[in-house]
């Protein structure tokens, strides 16, 4: 089976972000491993010991994955958005309200010519999002 999944990198707050994503997106935790869980001999630093080496949640038929990057290797996400498509305007409003809290709004949730609701924002963890609830075509 071929799949295409989003993998996010964080500046030390992956676990916190994924707790929010799991709650808001009604996801199911699939796996969480810290650097301390790695086999002996794997290079790490004391400050990374309890950070996330790999985590994934399942949202519907999709997988969202992430990890913490060492400070010298972390880069701010850019050039993409995680796109969440929902069935109802009410779901779009709920997800938008919860994920955008404390973040930066690029386009507030609103009706567009293609969508009952659409928004673009970056959450408080630095992840860029698009929320979309399409109009029936």
C-alpha positions as semicolon CSV with decimal commas, in nm:
position;residue;x (nm);y (nm);z (nm)
1;X;0,000;0,000;0,000
2;X;0,132;0,343;-0,094
3;X;0,061;0,632;0,141
4;X;0,144;1,000;0,158
5;X;0,162;1,148;0,508
6;X;0,257;1,478;0,666
7;X;0,559;1,480;0,899
8;X;0,601;1,787;1,119
9;X;0,914;1,901;1,302
10;X;0,895;2,097;1,627
11;X;1,126;2,308;1,840
12;X;1,082;2,094;2,151
13;X;0,703;2,105;2,188
14;X;0,593;1,809;1,972
15;X;0,428;1,624;2,260
16;X;0,221;1,928;2,359
17;X;0,120;1,997;1,998
18;X;0,020;1,636;1,934
19;X;-0,195;1,625;2,249
20;X;-0,388;1,921;2,107
21;X;-0,408;1,774;1,755
22;X;-0,527;1,439;1,888
23;X;-0,801;1,608;2,094
24;X;-0,918;1,862;1,835
25;X;-0,901;1,632;1,532
26;X;-1,046;1,333;1,720
27;X;-0,729;1,145;1,639
28;X;-0,602;0,820;1,782
29;X;-0,248;0,799;1,919
30;X;-0,062;0,545;1,710
31;X;0,285;0,567;1,859
32;X;0,505;0,788;2,073
33;X;0,877;0,739;2,127
34;X;1,119;0,969;2,307
35;X;1,491;0,986;2,239
36;X;1,535;0,805;2,574
37;X;1,346;0,508;2,422
38;X;1,608;0,466;2,148
39;X;1,856;0,177;2,161
40;X;2,178;0,235;2,354
41;X;2,446;0,404;2,149
42;X;2,214;0,625;1,948
43;X;2,358;0,975;1,964
44;X;2,149;1,221;2,165
45;X;2,199;1,498;2,415
46;X;2,071;1,522;2,773
47;X;1,833;1,807;2,678
48;X;1,678;1,589;2,402
49;X;1,639;1,277;2,619
50;X;1,269;1,333;2,697
51;X;1,180;1,499;2,368
52;X;0,982;1,321;2,097
53;X;1,184;1,115;1,851
54;X;0,871;1,002;1,665
55;X;0,499;1,036;1,722
56;X;0,199;0,965;1,505
57;X;-0,175;0,996;1,530
58;X;-0,441;0,860;1,302
59;X;-0,712;1,101;1,190
60;X;-0,974;0,915;0,991
61;X;-0,777;0,730;0,723
62;X;-0,483;0,970;0,748
63;X;-0,166;0,973;0,954
64;X;-0,006;1,285;1,102
65;X;0,351;1,236;1,225
66;X;0,604;1,453;1,400
67;X;0,916;1,484;1,611
68;X;1,127;1,734;1,798
69;X;1,435;1,862;1,619
70;X;1,754;1,960;1,801
71;X;1,780;2,339;1,826
72;X;2,062;2,356;1,569
73;X;1,855;2,159;1,314
74;X;1,510;2,310;1,364
75;X;1,373;2,528;1,084
76;X;1,047;2,720;1,092
77;X;0,786;2,546;0,873
78;X;0,714;2,725;0,547
79;X;0,592;2,659;0,196
80;X;0,309;2,420;0,294
81;X;-0,006;2,391;0,503
82;X;-0,170;2,096;0,672
83;X;-0,515;2,095;0,513
84;X;-0,805;1,971;0,724
85;X;-1,125;1,909;0,529
86;X;-1,444;1,869;0,728
87;X;-1,804;1,780;0,659
88;X;-1,996;2,064;0,826
89;X;-1,953;2,436;0,889
90;X;-1,996;2,365;1,262
91;X;-1,699;2,125;1,258
92;X;-1,492;2,382;1,066
93;X;-1,579;2,647;1,326
94;X;-1,488;2,418;1,618
95;X;-1,155;2,308;1,470
96;X;-1,065;2,662;1,363
97;X;-1,140;2,804;1,708
98;X;-0,937;2,539;1,891
99;X;-0,636;2,514;1,657
100;X;-0,596;2,884;1,583
101;X;-0,607;2,992;1,951
102;X;-0,278;3,163;2,032
103;X;-0,161;3,145;1,671
104;X;-0,146;3,383;1,376
105;X;-0,452;3,423;1,150
106;X;-0,379;3,476;0,780
107;X;-0,743;3,442;0,668
108;X;-1,021;3,420;0,925
109;X;-1,280;3,146;0,888
110;X;-1,535;3,260;0,630
111;X;-1,748;3,159;0,336
112;X;-1,578;3,163;-0,006
113;X;-1,698;3,087;-0,356
114;X;-1,589;2,721;-0,316
115;X;-1,637;2,664;0,055
116;X;-1,901;2,698;0,322
117;X;-1,606;2,776;0,551
118;X;-1,236;2,828;0,480
119;X;-0,947;2,962;0,689
120;X;-0,568;2,987;0,685
121;X;-0,358;3,028;1,000
122;X;-0,045;2,917;1,180
123;X;-0,105;2,756;1,519
124;X;0,085;2,845;1,835
125;X;0,334;2,564;1,760
126;X;0,428;2,706;1,420
127;X;0,227;2,462;1,205
128;X;0,051;2,625;0,908
129;X;-0,310;2,506;0,860
130;X;-0,597;2,539;0,614
131;X;-0,947;2,447;0,730
132;X;-1,190;2,373;0,448
133;X;-1,559;2,279;0,438
134;X;-1,648;2,266;0,069
135;X;-1,977;2,368;-0,083
136;X;-2,164;2,094;-0,266
137;X;-2,060;2,112;-0,633
